[in-house]
Amino acid sequence: MTDRVHWSDRLQRFDRRWIFLIMGLAIVVPLYLPIGFPIKPRPMTKAAFNAVEELKPNDVVLVSMDLDPASTAELEPYYRAVILQLKRKNVKLAFTTLWYQAPPLVERWLRETVDVPIAPAGTPGYVGAPDRAYVRNVDYVYLGFREGKQNIMLGMGADLHHVFDGKTDDGTPLDSIPWMKTSRSLGDFKLMVLVSAGSPGAKEYVQYVQNRYNLRMVAVTTAVSTTDLAPYYQSGQLLGIVAGLSGSAEYEVLVGKPSIGVEGADVLNAGHGVVIVAIVLGNLAYFAGRRRKRKAA
Amino acid sequence: MTDVATIDIIGAWVGIFLTMCILSFLYGDNPFYKLGEHLFIGVSIGYIVVVQFRNNFYVKFDRDLTWWDLAPAALVAMMFVKFASKQLVWLGRFPLAFVIALYAGQSITGLVGSDLGDQIKTASRSLVVHKIDLQTAGANELSNVPGVSPAIATKLAAERKDHPFESLDDALTRPSLTDSERADLADERGVLVGTDARATAAGGRNQIDWFGVASQVLLLIALLTGLLYFYFSIAHKGAIGRVSRVGVWILMIGFGASFGYTVQGRIALAIARAQDVRGKFMSPHDAAQIHGEVAAIVSAVIIIAGIWLFGRHEKRHRAGATPPAEAS
């Protein structure tokens, strides 16, 4: 005679590879058959958007690209959206990075988003003013990567030209670019846009230089870092936070050019559904099993 | 439109194949996963050496050196003295002491200002929060409300100049606002004066924002109970124990939020790989030439067949290695 296995035991011994397969399907299927969940920007995403909207033409903005390829999933949609917004505002841009993994990514993104227009007139599905191609060392500079983490932040706060040996990444003297000649330290930038995947990144910028030089900063961060940075938003040290892929999708909606972020957020909701169901079933199996064992004892 | 170079197509296919190799670990450890893992580590180390040399060493030698530039070199040399002389091992402690002291000094000044000073300032804000008066608030004050963009604030200031608002509902009907701006403004109803059509902005000054008050009270309770949980100079018994128990719950809610965001981040990674296979990070013209989906299917077939063959080989190998007596 065989004992019938209780459903809670069967669920607890369930091969987890089935969950991986279900999760895989939950990710792939909505990519081909979009669900179209609504996206409503959160206050801290709107606050980040508003901080950029306040900029005036020819203001100088520092964009710190502290990320690696693993974080592009969450940060790239925001990056593309905020660069479009910054170019629409016709501001001057200085790019740098404190992550050794970033330079090839940054250089590619600059070619794809700054050197050419992102949303020229007539772009399908785009609601907003068209942007234009920026000219390197005229409208924007790429300062390159420097090793030194917090030391580099402090160095940029005191004398940015010294940290980069007075040159851009391609060797152009910073003093030969009129707006960089007057932007000698972090305090001279109207806004800092921190595209931050971890440490060193937005948290260290707030800790080491924001307070010291009273800087205006907005940050996009990977979802996992959001709870670390949220207190800085509440205290006003960060003017806005864009949290992970969902935040990036909200930002795309605000900028008026829904793209890979919005598509990803739709899939994200399906993935979250699978995780929630798995958690509920796991808990049900655990508590039902415990109750059964107690009864048997 | 130019054709994608053959080398770029091969690169995209290799990338997709390696992605599938790493994902194959979800089934179980296998040679394809090992291949992907070892390639990743090898390429990463090679890349780090090149980038550090180009961006840090080369730029230093590319300009006029000063005597100060020898100081870091001397500190590095001191780290390696132990290989030359066991008696001079102690010299290696100086660079370590220098780095630790430097970071400690920088962190203390930074953290005291940002993580202590500013956070205490935020936590000690008044518990009473007033609503923002649409009629008198400046454009800057209005744009501090998260849902009110500077564009909305400017439009509101212009609108009330000609015709003062009777209520928030009145402000929402003004023609200069777009539909999305109207929706954003309506979302912030709670923090603005004039929550219904009857309360005029002028008459409603200094109204209390009860949601804001509740937030401040909740923040205070969470802060005090959380801090009490980490205060070990008194035993956590009786009333103190119960209050610190609330602190534990607050911490658990915080960890829950972190866990939720972590799950989101991990799923986002999987989504990006799927989008990459579909060519969403490139132009449709390039994606059409690369055929990422075909690459993914071919890779999956190769890996599944390879794992099956490898498993069969392992099984035979084990059967062959088993002593005849044991096998019988």
Interface residues (C-beta under 8 A of the other chain):
Chain A: R17 F20 M23 G24 I27 V28 L31 P43 M44 K46 A47 F49 N50 E53 E54 A70 T72 A73 E74 E76 Y100 Q101 P103 G144 F145 R146 E147 Q150 N151 L154 D165 V206 Q207 Y208 Q210 N211 R212 T222 A223 V224 T226 T227 P231 Y232 Q234 S235 G236 Q237 A243 G244 L245 S246 I260 E263 G264 V267 L268 G271 H272 V275
Chain B: L26 Y27 Y47 I48 V51 Q52 N55 N56 V59 D62 R63 L102 Y103 Q106 S107 T109 G110 L111 G113 S114 D115 G117 D118 Q119 K121 T122 S143 P146 G147 V148 S149 P150 A151 D184 G254 A257 S258 Y261 T262 V263 Q264 G265 I267 A268 L269 A270 I271 A272 R273 A274 Q275 R278 K280 F281
